Amino acid sequence: MSEIYLAGGCFWGLEKYMASIPGVISTQVGYANGRTANPSYEEVCYANTGHAETVKVEYDPKLLGLEFL
């Protein structure tokens, strides 16, 4: 199993798309690179915390290449 963290706007749409790809084992949403610890969704959206919405994607590299993701 391998993993990659992706950021691409709103994480809900990205997570849904990634979860539909054969070879993806699991997905998990979260935040990265901000100025506060454990921010809420509202803080990230409205308080200028500097976070990016991200999706952690766990995938099987035997079935799915990183270049595809």
mmCIF file of the N, C-alpha and C atoms, coordinates in Angstrom:
data_MODEL
# 
_entry.id   MODEL 
# 
loop_
_atom_site.group_PDB 
_atom_site.id 
_atom_site.type_symbol 
_atom_site.label_atom_id 
_atom_site.label_alt_id 
_atom_site.label_comp_id 
_atom_site.label_asym_id 
_atom_site.label_entity_id 
_atom_site.label_seq_id 
_atom_site.pdbx_PDB_ins_code 
_atom_site.Cartn_x 
_atom_site.Cartn_y 
_atom_site.Cartn_z 
_atom_site.occupancy 
_atom_site.B_iso_or_equiv 
_atom_site.pdbx_formal_charge 
_atom_site.auth_seq_id 
_atom_site.auth_comp_id 
_atom_site.auth_asym_id 
_atom_site.auth_atom_id 
_atom_site.pdbx_PDB_model_num 
ATOM 1   N N  . MET A 1 1  ? 0.844   -1.172 0.000   1.00 0.00 ? 1  MET A N  1 
ATOM 2   C CA . MET A 1 1  ? 0.000   0.000  0.000   1.00 0.00 ? 1  MET A CA 1 
ATOM 3   C C  . MET A 1 1  ? 0.893   1.240  0.000   1.00 0.00 ? 1  MET A C  1 
ATOM 4   N N  . SER A 1 2  ? 0.476   2.261  -0.738  1.00 0.00 ? 2  SER A N  1 
ATOM 5   C CA . SER A 1 2  ? 1.148   3.560  -0.772  1.00 0.00 ? 2  SER A CA 1 
ATOM 6   C C  . SER A 1 2  ? 0.119   4.636  -0.467  1.00 0.00 ? 2  SER A C  1 
ATOM 7   N N  . GLU A 1 3  ? 0.606   5.830  -0.141  1.00 0.00 ? 3  GLU A N  1 
ATOM 8   C CA . GLU A 1 3  ? -0.323  6.928  0.123   1.00 0.00 ? 3  GLU A CA 1 
ATOM 9   C C  . GLU A 1 3  ? 0.216   8.223  -0.465  1.00 0.00 ? 3  GLU A C  1 
ATOM 10  N N  . ILE A 1 4  ? -0.717  9.111  -0.767  1.00 0.00 ? 4  ILE A N  1 
ATOM 11  C CA . ILE A 1 4  ? -0.392  10.441 -1.261  1.00 0.00 ? 4  ILE A CA 1 
ATOM 12  C C  . ILE A 1 4  ? -1.438  11.402 -0.711  1.00 0.00 ? 4  ILE A C  1 
ATOM 13  N N  . TYR A 1 5  ? -1.029  12.628 -0.466  1.00 0.00 ? 5  TYR A N  1 
ATOM 14  C CA . TYR A 1 5  ? -1.946  13.680 -0.029  1.00 0.00 ? 5  TYR A CA 1 
ATOM 15  C C  . TYR A 1 5  ? -2.156  14.636 -1.194  1.00 0.00 ? 5  TYR A C  1 
ATOM 16  N N  . LEU A 1 6  ? -3.414  14.915 -1.515  1.00 0.00 ? 6  LEU A N  1 
ATOM 17  C CA . LEU A 1 6  ? -3.754  15.787 -2.631  1.00 0.00 ? 6  LEU A CA 1 
ATOM 18  C C  . LEU A 1 6  ? -4.609  16.949 -2.145  1.00 0.00 ? 6  LEU A C  1 
ATOM 19  N N  . ALA A 1 7  ? -4.435  18.097 -2.765  1.00 0.00 ? 7  ALA A N  1 
ATOM 20  C CA . ALA A 1 7  ? -5.271  19.261 -2.484  1.00 0.00 ? 7  ALA A CA 1 
ATOM 21  C C  . ALA A 1 7  ? -5.819  19.752 -3.809  1.00 0.00 ? 7  ALA A C  1 
ATOM 22  N N  . GLY A 1 8  ? -7.118  19.998 -3.861  1.00 0.00 ? 8  GLY A N  1 
ATOM 23  C CA . GLY A 1 8  ? -7.721  20.431 -5.114  1.00 0.00 ? 8  GLY A CA 1 
ATOM 24  C C  . GLY A 1 8  ? -9.046  21.136 -4.899  1.00 0.00 ? 8  GLY A C  1 
ATOM 25  N N  . GLY A 1 9  ? -9.032  22.200 -4.116  1.00 0.00 ? 9  GLY A N  1 
ATOM 26  C CA . GLY A 1 9  ? -10.275 22.903 -3.824  1.00 0.00 ? 9  GLY A CA 1 
ATOM 27  C C  . GLY A 1 9  ? -11.028 22.202 -2.712  1.00 0.00 ? 9  GLY A C  1 
ATOM 28  N N  . CYS A 1 10 ? -12.334 22.165 -2.821  1.00 0.00 ? 10 CYS A N  1 
ATOM 29  C CA . CYS A 1 10 ? -13.171 21.513 -1.809  1.00 0.00 ? 10 CYS A CA 1 
ATOM 30  C C  . CYS A 1 10 ? -12.849 20.021 -1.741  1.00 0.00 ? 10 CYS A C  1 
ATOM 31  N N  . PHE A 1 11 ? -12.559 19.514 -0.529  1.00 0.00 ? 11 PHE A N  1 
ATOM 32  C CA . PHE A 1 11 ? -12.126 18.123 -0.439  1.00 0.00 ? 11 PHE A CA 1 
ATOM 33  C C  . PHE A 1 11 ? -13.228 17.100 -0.652  1.00 0.00 ? 11 PHE A C  1 
ATOM 34  N N  . TRP A 1 12 ? -14.492 17.484 -0.501  1.00 0.00 ? 12 TRP A N  1 
ATOM 35  C CA . TRP A 1 12 ? -15.567 16.491 -0.646  1.00 0.00 ? 12 TRP A CA 1 
ATOM 36  C C  . TRP A 1 12 ? -15.653 15.965 -2.074  1.00 0.00 ? 12 TRP A C  1 
ATOM 37  N N  . GLY A 1 13 ? -15.572 16.827 -3.062  1.00 0.00 ? 13 GLY A N  1 
ATOM 38  C CA . GLY A 1 13 ? -15.620 16.385 -4.457  1.00 0.00 ? 13 GLY A CA 1 
ATOM 39  C C  . GLY A 1 13 ? -14.410 15.561 -4.836  1.00 0.00 ? 13 GLY A C  1 
ATOM 40  N N  . LEU A 1 14 ? -13.234 15.990 -4.391  1.00 0.00 ? 14 LEU A N  1 
ATOM 41  C CA . LEU A 1 14 ? -12.002 15.259 -4.685  1.00 0.00 ? 14 LEU A CA 1 
ATOM 42  C C  . LEU A 1 14 ? -12.023 13.885 -4.031  1.00 0.00 ? 14 LEU A C  1 
ATOM 43  N N  . GLU A 1 15 ? -12.495 13.831 -2.785  1.00 0.00 ? 15 GLU A N  1 
ATOM 44  C CA . GLU A 1 15 ? -12.572 12.538 -2.092  1.00 0.00 ? 15 GLU A CA 1 
ATOM 45  C C  . GLU A 1 15 ? -13.516 11.586 -2.821  1.00 0.00 ? 15 GLU A C  1 
ATOM 46  N N  . LYS A 1 16 ? -14.678 12.072 -3.229  1.00 0.00 ? 16 LYS A N  1 
ATOM 47  C CA . LYS A 1 16 ? -15.648 11.221 -3.924  1.00 0.00 ? 16 LYS A CA 1 
ATOM 48  C C  . LYS A 1 16 ? -15.061 10.680 -5.222  1.00 0.00 ? 16 LYS A C  1 
ATOM 49  N N  . TYR A 1 17 ? -14.392 11.535 -5.981  1.00 0.00 ? 17 TYR A N  1 
ATOM 50  C CA . TYR A 1 17 ? -13.790 11.104 -7.243  1.00 0.00 ? 17 TYR A CA 1 
ATOM 51  C C  . TYR A 1 17 ? -12.696 10.062 -6.997  1.00 0.00 ? 17 TYR A C  1 
ATOM 52  N N  . MET A 1 18 ? -11.798 10.322 -6.059  1.00 0.00 ? 18 MET A N  1 
ATOM 53  C CA . MET A 1 18 ? -10.695 9.395  -5.787  1.00 0.00 ? 18 MET A CA 1 
ATOM 54  C C  . MET A 1 18 ? -11.201 8.043  -5.303  1.00 0.00 ? 18 MET A C  1 
ATOM 55  N N  . ALA A 1 19 ? -12.240 8.045  -4.486  1.00 0.00 ? 19 ALA A N  1 
ATOM 56  C CA . ALA A 1 19 ? -12.787 6.793  -3.958  1.00 0.00 ? 19 ALA A CA 1 
ATOM 57  C C  . ALA A 1 19 ? -13.378 5.916  -5.054  1.00 0.00 ? 19 ALA A C  1 
ATOM 58  N N  . SER A 1 20 ? -13.716 6.503  -6.192  1.00 0.00 ? 20 SER A N  1 
ATOM 59  C CA . SER A 1 20 ? -14.326 5.729  -7.279  1.00 0.00 ? 20 SER A CA 1 
ATOM 60  C C  . SER A 1 20 ? -13.298 5.071  -8.195  1.00 0.00 ? 20 SER A C  1 
ATOM 61  N N  . ILE A 1 21 ? -12.017 5.339  -8.004  1.00 0.00 ? 21 ILE A N  1 
ATOM 62  C CA . ILE A 1 21 ? -10.975 4.827  -8.890  1.00 0.00 ? 21 ILE A CA 1 
ATOM 63  C C  . ILE A 1 21 ? -10.547 3.427  -8.451  1.00 0.00 ? 21 ILE A C  1 
ATOM 64  N N  . PRO A 1 22 ? -10.580 2.444  -9.359  1.00 0.00 ? 22 PRO A N  1 
ATOM 65  C CA . PRO A 1 22 ? -10.088 1.106  -9.016  1.00 0.00 ? 22 PRO A CA 1 
ATOM 66  C C  . PRO A 1 22 ? -8.617  1.167  -8.591  1.00 0.00 ? 22 PRO A C  1 
ATOM 67  N N  . GLY A 1 23 ? -8.305  0.516  -7.488  1.00 0.00 ? 23 GLY A N  1 
ATOM 68  C CA . GLY A 1 23 ? -6.954  0.534  -6.948  1.00 0.00 ? 23 GLY A CA 1 
ATOM 69  C C  . GLY A 1 23 ? -6.811  1.439  -5.742  1.00 0.00 ? 23 GLY A C  1 
ATOM 70  N N  . VAL A 1 24 ? -7.776  2.353  -5.548  1.00 0.00 ? 24 VAL A N  1 
ATOM 71  C CA . VAL A 1 24 ? -7.783  3.187  -4.345  1.00 0.00 ? 24 VAL A CA 1 
ATOM 72  C C  . VAL A 1 24 ? -8.383  2.364  -3.213  1.00 0.00 ? 24 VAL A C  1 
ATOM 73  N N  . ILE A 1 25 ? -7.663  2.276  -2.119  1.00 0.00 ? 25 ILE A N  1 
ATOM 74  C CA . ILE A 1 25 ? -8.088  1.464  -0.980  1.00 0.00 ? 25 ILE A CA 1 
ATOM 75  C C  . ILE A 1 25 ? -8.945  2.275  -0.017  1.00 0.00 ? 25 ILE A C  1 
ATOM 76  N N  . SER A 1 26 ? -8.515  3.505  0.274   1.00 0.00 ? 26 SER A N  1 
ATOM 77  C CA . SER A 1 26 ? -9.278  4.349  1.193   1.00 0.00 ? 26 SER A CA 1 
ATOM 78  C C  . SER A 1 26 ? -8.938  5.815  0.959   1.00 0.00 ? 26 SER A C  1 
ATOM 79  N N  . THR A 1 27 ? -9.831  6.672  1.446   1.00 0.00 ? 27 THR A N  1 
ATOM 80  C CA . THR A 1 27 ? -9.610  8.116  1.398   1.00 0.00 ? 27 THR A CA 1 
ATOM 81  C C  . THR A 1 27 ? -9.963  8.708  2.756   1.00 0.00 ? 27 THR A C  1 
ATOM 82  N N  . GLN A 1 28 ? -9.339  9.847  3.072   1.00 0.00 ? 28 GLN A N  1 
ATOM 83  C CA . GLN A 1 28 ? -9.640  10.549 4.322   1.00 0.00 ? 28 GLN A CA 1 
ATOM 84  C C  . GLN A 1 28 ? -9.396  12.035 4.097   1.00 0.00 ? 28 GLN A C  1 
ATOM 85  N N  . VAL A 1 29 ? -10.357 12.866 4.473   1.00 0.00 ? 29 VAL A N  1 
ATOM 86  C CA . VAL A 1 29 ? -10.203 14.311 4.302   1.00 0.00 ? 29 VAL A CA 1 
ATOM 87  C C  . VAL A 1 29 ? -9.547  14.932 5.530   1.00 0.00 ? 29 VAL A C  1 
ATOM 88  N N  . GLY A 1 30 ? -8.918  16.088 5.312   1.00 0.00 ? 30 GLY A N  1 
ATOM 89  C CA . GLY A 1 30 ? -8.290  16.816 6.405   1.00 0.00 ? 30 GLY A CA 1 
ATOM 90  C C  . GLY A 1 30 ? -7.751  18.145 5.908   1.00 0.00 ? 30 GLY A C  1 
ATOM 91  N N  . TYR A 1 31 ? -6.877  18.743 6.718   1.00 0.00 ? 31 TYR A N  1 
ATOM 92  C CA . TYR A 1 31 ? -6.317  20.057 6.410   1.00 0.00 ? 31 TYR A CA 1 
ATOM 93  C C  . TYR A 1 31 ? -4.801  19.995 6.511   1.00 0.00 ? 31 TYR A C  1 
ATOM 94  N N  . ALA A 1 32 ? -4.116  20.830 5.726   1.00 0.00 ? 32 ALA A N  1 
ATOM 95  C CA . ALA A 1 32 ? -2.656  20.843 5.743   1.00 0.00 ? 32 ALA A CA 1 
ATOM 96  C C  . ALA A 1 32 ? -2.119  22.270 5.701   1.00 0.00 ? 32 ALA A C  1 
ATOM 97  N N  . ASN A 1 33 ? -0.946  22.438 6.310   1.00 0.00 ? 33 ASN A N  1 
ATOM 98  C CA . ASN A 1 33 ? -0.103  23.629 6.161   1.00 0.00 ? 33 ASN A CA 1 
ATOM 99  C C  . ASN A 1 33 ? -0.690  24.928 6.691   1.00 0.00 ? 33 ASN A C  1 
ATOM 100 N N  . GLY A 1 34 ? -1.527  24.880 7.691   1.00 0.00 ? 34 GLY A N  1 
ATOM 101 C CA . GLY A 1 34 ? -2.082  26.117 8.235   1.00 0.00 ? 34 GLY A CA 1 
ATOM 102 C C  . GLY A 1 34 ? -1.340  26.616 9.457   1.00 0.00 ? 34 GLY A C  1 
ATOM 103 N N  . ARG A 1 35 ? -1.845  27.703 10.015  1.00 0.00 ? 35 ARG A N  1 
ATOM 104 C CA . ARG A 1 35 ? -1.206  28.350 11.161  1.00 0.00 ? 35 ARG A CA 1 
ATOM 105 C C  . ARG A 1 35 ? -1.795  27.943 12.512  1.00 0.00 ? 35 ARG A C  1 
ATOM 106 N N  . THR A 1 36 ? -2.877  27.172 12.530  1.00 0.00 ? 36 THR A N  1 
ATOM 107 C CA . THR A 1 36 ? -3.487  26.760 13.796  1.00 0.00 ? 36 THR A CA 1 
ATOM 108 C C  . THR A 1 36 ? -3.597  25.243 13.847  1.00 0.00 ? 36 THR A C  1 
ATOM 109 N N  . ALA A 1 37 ? -3.628  24.708 15.060  1.00 0.00 ? 37 ALA A N  1 
ATOM 110 C CA . ALA A 1 37 ? -3.765  23.261 15.236  1.00 0.00 ? 37 ALA A CA 1 
ATOM 111 C C  . ALA A 1 37 ? -5.240  22.875 15.275  1.00 0.00 ? 37 ALA A C  1 
ATOM 112 N N  . ASN A 1 38 ? -5.587  21.790 14.625  1.00 0.00 ? 38 ASN A N  1 
ATOM 113 C CA . ASN A 1 38 ? -6.929  21.216 14.659  1.00 0.00 ? 38 ASN A CA 1 
ATOM 114 C C  . ASN A 1 38 ? -8.042  22.216 14.349  1.00 0.00 ? 38 ASN A C  1 
ATOM 115 N N  . PRO A 1 39 ? -7.991  22.867 13.205  1.00 0.00 ? 39 PRO A N  1 
ATOM 116 C CA . PRO A 1 39 ? -9.028  23.852 12.882  1.00 0.00 ? 39 PRO A CA 1 
ATOM 117 C C  . PRO A 1 39 ? -10.354 23.185 12.526  1.00 0.00 ? 39 PRO A C  1 
ATOM 118 N N  . SER A 1 40 ? -11.432 23.917 12.714  1.00 0.00 ? 40 SER A N  1 
ATOM 119 C CA . SER A 1 40 ? -12.743 23.445 12.265  1.00 0.00 ? 40 SER A CA 1 
ATOM 120 C C  . SER A 1 40 ? -12.921 23.817 10.796  1.00 0.00 ? 40 SER A C  1 
ATOM 121 N N  . TYR A 1 41 ? -13.931 23.237 10.171  1.00 0.00 ? 41 TYR A N  1 
ATOM 122 C CA . TYR A 1 41 ? -14.234 23.560 8.773   1.00 0.00 ? 41 TYR A CA 1 
ATOM 123 C C  . TYR A 1 41 ? -14.525 25.053 8.624   1.00 0.00 ? 41 TYR A C  1 
ATOM 124 N N  . GLU A 1 42 ? -15.285 25.602 9.564   1.00 0.00 ? 42 GLU A N  1 
ATOM 125 C CA . GLU A 1 42 ? -15.635 27.018 9.519   1.00 0.00 ? 42 GLU A CA 1 
ATOM 126 C C  . GLU A 1 42 ? -14.396 27.905 9.631   1.00 0.00 ? 42 GLU A C  1 
ATOM 127 N N  . GLU A 1 43 ? -13.461 27.536 10.501  1.00 0.00 ? 43 GLU A N  1 
ATOM 128 C CA . GLU A 1 43 ? -12.229 28.318 10.635  1.00 0.00 ? 43 GLU A CA 1 
ATOM 129 C C  . GLU A 1 43 ? -11.420 28.308 9.340   1.00 0.00 ? 43 GLU A C  1 
ATOM 130 N N  . VAL A 1 44 ? -11.322 27.157 8.718   1.00 0.00 ? 44 VAL A N  1 
ATOM 131 C CA . VAL A 1 44 ? -10.567 27.062 7.466   1.00 0.00 ? 44 VAL A CA 1 
ATOM 132 C C  . VAL A 1 44 ? -11.233 27.897 6.378   1.00 0.00 ? 44 VAL A C  1 
ATOM 133 N N  . CYS A 1 45 ? -12.553 27.849 6.314   1.00 0.00 ? 45 CYS A N  1 
ATOM 134 C CA . CYS A 1 45 ? -13.278 28.571 5.262   1.00 0.00 ? 45 CYS A CA 1 
ATOM 135 C C  . CYS A 1 45 ? -13.343 30.074 5.495   1.00 0.00 ? 45 CYS A C  1 
ATOM 136 N N  . TYR A 1 46 ? -13.450 30.515 6.759   1.00 0.00 ? 46 TYR A N  1 
ATOM 137 C CA . TYR A 1 46 ? -13.765 31.916 7.023   1.00 0.00 ? 46 TYR A CA 1 
ATOM 138 C C  . TYR A 1 46 ? -12.750 32.682 7.870   1.00 0.00 ? 46 TYR A C  1 
ATOM 139 N N  . ALA A 1 47 ? -11.801 32.013 8.506   1.00 0.00 ? 47 ALA A N  1 
ATOM 140 C CA . ALA A 1 47 ? -10.901 32.711 9.432   1.00 0.00 ? 47 ALA A CA 1 
ATOM 141 C C  . ALA A 1 47 ? -9.483  32.885 8.888   1.00 0.00 ? 47 ALA A C  1 
ATOM 142 N N  . ASN A 1 48 ? -9.279  32.596 7.618   1.00 0.00 ? 48 ASN A N  1 
ATOM 143 C CA . ASN A 1 48 ? -7.971  32.807 6.997   1.00 0.00 ? 48 ASN A CA 1 
ATOM 144 C C  . ASN A 1 48 ? -6.846  32.122 7.772   1.00 0.00 ? 48 ASN A C  1 
ATOM 145 N N  . THR A 1 49 ? -7.008  30.815 8.043   1.00 0.00 ? 49 THR A N  1 
ATOM 146 C CA . THR A 1 49 ? -6.002  30.062 8.797   1.00 0.00 ? 49 THR A CA 1 
ATOM 147 C C  . THR A 1 49 ? -4.822  29.633 7.935   1.00 0.00 ? 49 THR A C  1 
ATOM 148 N N  . GLY A 1 50 ? -4.972  29.715 6.627   1.00 0.00 ? 50 GLY A N  1 
ATOM 149 C CA . GLY A 1 50 ? -3.893  29.317 5.732   1.00 0.00 ? 50 GLY A CA 1 
ATOM 150 C C  . GLY A 1 50 ? -3.878  27.841 5.379   1.00 0.00 ? 50 GLY A C  1 
ATOM 151 N N  . HIS A 1 51 ? -4.855  27.087 5.864   1.00 0.00 ? 51 HIS A N  1 
ATOM 152 C CA . HIS A 1 51 ? -4.907  25.652 5.575   1.00 0.00 ? 51 HIS A CA 1 
ATOM 153 C C  . HIS A 1 51 ? -5.400  25.380 4.154   1.00 0.00 ? 51 HIS A C  1 
ATOM 154 N N  . ALA A 1 52 ? -4.964  24.250 3.610   1.00 0.00 ? 52 ALA A N  1 
ATOM 155 C CA . ALA A 1 52 ? -5.516  23.719 2.368   1.00 0.00 ? 52 ALA A CA 1 
ATOM 156 C C  . ALA A 1 52 ? -6.359  22.503 2.721   1.00 0.00 ? 52 ALA A C  1 
ATOM 157 N N  . GLU A 1 53 ? -7.505  22.363 2.073   1.00 0.00 ? 53 GLU A N  1 
ATOM 158 C CA . GLU A 1 53 ? -8.309  21.157 2.242   1.00 0.00 ? 53 GLU A CA 1 
ATOM 159 C C  . GLU A 1 53 ? -7.606  20.049 1.466   1.00 0.00 ? 53 GLU A C  1 
ATOM 160 N N  . THR A 1 54 ? -7.377  18.910 2.118   1.00 0.00 ? 54 THR A N  1 
ATOM 161 C CA . THR A 1 54 ? -6.616  17.831 1.493   1.00 0.00 ? 54 THR A CA 1 
ATOM 162 C C  . THR A 1 54 ? -7.354  16.500 1.600   1.00 0.00 ? 54 THR A C  1 
ATOM 163 N N  . VAL A 1 55 ? -6.932  15.581 0.750   1.00 0.00 ? 55 VAL A N  1 
ATOM 164 C CA . VAL A 1 55 ? -7.439  14.213 0.788   1.00 0.00 ? 55 VAL A CA 1 
ATOM 165 C C  . VAL A 1 55 ? -6.246  13.267 0.834   1.00 0.00 ? 55 VAL A C  1 
ATOM 166 N N  . LYS A 1 56 ? -6.219  12.423 1.850   1.00 0.00 ? 56 LYS A N  1 
ATOM 167 C CA . LYS A 1 56 ? -5.222  11.360 1.927   1.00 0.00 ? 56 LYS A CA 1 
ATOM 168 C C  . LYS A 1 56 ? -5.779  10.185 1.132   1.00 0.00 ? 56 LYS A C  1 
ATOM 169 N N  . VAL A 1 57 ? -5.011  9.709  0.165   1.00 0.00 ? 57 VAL A N  1 
ATOM 170 C CA . VAL A 1 57 ? -5.440  8.605  -0.687  1.00 0.00 ? 57 VAL A CA 1 
ATOM 171 C C  . VAL A 1 57 ? -4.486  7.437  -0.471  1.00 0.00 ? 57 VAL A C  1 
ATOM 172 N N  . GLU A 1 58 ? -5.010  6.323  0.007   1.00 0.00 ? 58 GLU A N  1 
ATOM 173 C CA . GLU A 1 58 ? -4.234  5.093  0.106   1.00 0.00 ? 58 GLU A CA 1 
ATOM 174 C C  . GLU A 1 58 ? -4.583  4.245  -1.103  1.00 0.00 ? 58 GLU A C  1 
ATOM 175 N N  . TYR A 1 59 ? -3.549  3.752  -1.786  1.00 0.00 ? 59 TYR A N  1 
ATOM 176 C CA . TYR A 1 59 ? -3.785  3.015  -3.023  1.00 0.00 ? 59 TYR A CA 1 
ATOM 177 C C  . TYR A 1 59 ? -2.802  1.859  -3.153  1.00 0.00 ? 59 TYR A C  1 
ATOM 178 N N  . ASP A 1 60 ? -3.160  0.907  -4.006  1.00 0.00 ? 60 ASP A N  1 
ATOM 179 C CA . ASP A 1 60 ? -2.314  -0.245 -4.294  1.00 0.00 ? 60 ASP A CA 1 
ATOM 180 C C  . ASP A 1 60 ? -1.463  0.085  -5.516  1.00 0.00 ? 60 ASP A C  1 
ATOM 181 N N  . PRO A 1 61 ? -0.145  0.270  -5.358  1.00 0.00 ? 61 PRO A N  1 
ATOM 182 C CA . PRO A 1 61 ? 0.695   0.651  -6.489  1.00 0.00 ? 61 PRO A CA 1 
ATOM 183 C C  . PRO A 1 61 ? 0.816   -0.442 -7.554  1.00 0.00 ? 61 PRO A C  1 
ATOM 184 N N  . LYS A 1 62 ? 0.422   -1.665 -7.222  1.00 0.00 ? 62 LYS A N  1 
ATOM 185 C CA . LYS A 1 62 ? 0.424   -2.738 -8.225  1.00 0.00 ? 62 LYS A CA 1 
ATOM 186 C C  . LYS A 1 62 ? -0.754  -2.598 -9.177  1.00 0.00 ? 62 LYS A C  1 
ATOM 187 N N  . LEU A 1 63 ? -1.807  -1.923 -8.728  1.00 0.00 ? 63 LEU A N  1 
ATOM 188 C CA . LEU A 1 63 ? -3.006  -1.741 -9.544  1.00 0.00 ? 63 LEU A CA 1 
ATOM 189 C C  . LEU A 1 63 ? -3.145  -0.338 -10.110 1.00 0.00 ? 63 LEU A C  1 
ATOM 190 N N  . LEU A 1 64 ? -2.480  0.625  -9.493  1.00 0.00 ? 64 LEU A N  1 
ATOM 191 C CA . LEU A 1 64 ? -2.688  2.029  -9.839  1.00 0.00 ? 64 LEU A CA 1 
ATOM 192 C C  . LEU A 1 64 ? -1.372  2.781  -9.703  1.00 0.00 ? 64 LEU A C  1 
ATOM 193 N N  . GLY A 1 65 ? -0.923  3.372  -10.791 1.00 0.00 ? 65 GLY A N  1 
ATOM 194 C CA . GLY A 1 65 ? 0.326   4.114  -10.766 1.00 0.00 ? 65 GLY A CA 1 
ATOM 195 C C  . GLY A 1 65 ? 0.137   5.536  -10.266 1.00 0.00 ? 65 GLY A C  1 
ATOM 196 N N  . LEU A 1 66 ? 1.163   6.055  -9.626  1.00 0.00 ? 66 LEU A N  1 
ATOM 197 C CA . LEU A 1 66 ? 1.120   7.415  -9.113  1.00 0.00 ? 66 LEU A CA 1 
ATOM 198 C C  . LEU A 1 66 ? 0.902   8.427  -10.226 1.00 0.00 ? 66 LEU A C  1 
ATOM 199 N N  . GLU A 1 67 ? 1.448   8.171  -11.395 1.00 0.00 ? 67 GLU A N  1 
ATOM 200 C CA . GLU A 1 67 ? 1.271   9.102  -12.512 1.00 0.00 ? 67 GLU A CA 1 
ATOM 201 C C  . GLU A 1 67 ? -0.193  9.235  -12.916 1.00 0.00 ? 67 GLU A C  1 
ATOM 202 N N  . PHE A 1 68 ? -1.009  8.219  -12.653 1.00 0.00 ? 68 PHE A N  1 
ATOM 203 C CA . PHE A 1 68 ? -2.438  8.304  -12.946 1.00 0.00 ? 68 PHE A CA 1 
ATOM 204 C C  . PHE A 1 68 ? -3.143  9.225  -11.956 1.00 0.00 ? 68 PHE A C  1 
ATOM 205 N N  . LEU A 1 69 ? -2.727  9.135  -10.703 1.00 0.00 ? 69 LEU A N  1 
ATOM 206 C CA . LEU A 1 69 ? -3.361  9.962  -9.675  1.00 0.00 ? 69 LEU A CA 1 
ATOM 207 C C  . LEU A 1 69 ? -3.015  11.413 -9.866  1.00 0.00 ? 69 LEU A C  1 
# 
